[in-house]
Amino acid sequence: MLKDCSTKIFYFSLFSVSAMTVLGSTAIAPSLPNLEKHFEDIKNIELLSRLVLTLPAMFVVVFSPLSGYLFDKFKRLKLLYPFMIIWSVSGFSAFCLDNIYLILFSRAVFGIATAFVMTGASALLADYYQGLKREKALSIQGFYTAFGGALFLTIGGFLSNINWRLPFLVYLLGFIIFIFAFKNLFEPQKNKNINTQTATKFNFFTFLPIYILGFFSMAMFYIVPTQIPFFIIKVLDKGGELVGISLAISSIFTAFSSLIYSKLRIYFSLNKMYFIGFFLLGFGYLLIYIFHSYIILLIALIFTGCGLGILLVTNSSWLFLLTNDNIRAKAYGFLASFIFMGQFLSPFITQPIINTFGLVKMFLVFGLILCALGILFLFKKL
């Protein structure tokens, strides 16, 4: 007998698995400046320290499409559970290492595991729910993901002030999430009545606009965890504990906007949702450029967080509208790949602008680009 997908314990089990992926990419962000200082004698440590945060994304880029094909071919949970364990072990292992290159290797393994966990969790969500229930589930998934990130960003900020290694302990929570998932999730029934000749086949180019938007939105948002810690410490002259709080503010409002997404969707079309998301993200960066104040920074991060929440759910919602059981994991695997490609390439996109114009003016450049893109969606019909 199938379990009830609407109980609180089921929601917690399913959406906590989704939260693992964002928790993994943001929880250690507050420790980056102290990690950089610890390895200050290493050549190119400025870039290497940022890669500790973004390197997993490169491996998600490579392995997410593969994970999508495997999840569509084999049973979801039998593939998901082992990679949840690998995620926890590889994430925690950096706590024990004192070599930047071994840390980067552990982050690479972590990225592979993240690819499978992220694709598996989202495929399960789309399997368990349909129609309006799926829109609601996507909203709740976004809330769990962002709120979990906010909580552990705050903890990570305080822990990083004690020692840069301590935030890596957060990954031990993966074992607890695994226990809940193992006890409460079930293998979804695939539709065996679909005629293989008439079933929709996966066409990469059908989803390419969604993939490009996923890439760009994440690359632009990832300015927050990769550059805001340095803005706070070097420009505003604040401590590491405020870095965690600041990034948590952004995550909290990502959670809030994700939670109300299904209500907004009643009144706004997909292109209007993209307008709102990109404009909020750009407006936040313009505030950071104009006002060098910690209070204004927090307000700006409210806007960027809301923008990201809307963009992420809009991407998933549009994609799931175009998929069926046979191609869902494949299609989402590529979306995950493009989203994490945006994470990985974000420092490479922003650093040349910083080198040319400085850290502060970088916010002006990308703020204007994002606002302009948002306005374009007012006149674009999807």
Secondary structure, 3 states (H helix, E strand, C coil): CCCCCCCHHHHHHHHHHHHHHHHHHHCCHHHHHHHHHHCCCCCCHHHHHHHHHHHHHHHHHHHHHHHHHHHHHCCHHHHHHHHHHHHHHHHHHHHHCCCHHHHHHHHHHHHHHHHHHHHHHHHHHHHHCCHHHHHHHHHHHHHHHHHHHHHHHHHHHHHHHHCCCHHHHHHHHHHHHHHHHHHHCCCCCCCCCCCCCCCCCCCHHHHHHHHHHHHHHHHHHCHHHHHHHHHHHHHCCCCHHHHHHHHHHHHHHHHHHHHCHHHHHHHCCHHHHHHHHHHHHHHHHHHHHHCCCHHHHHHHHHHHHHHHHHHHHHHHHHHHHCCCCCCHHHHHHHHHHHHHHHHHHHHHHHHHHHHHHCHHHHHHHHHHHHHHHHHHCCCCCC
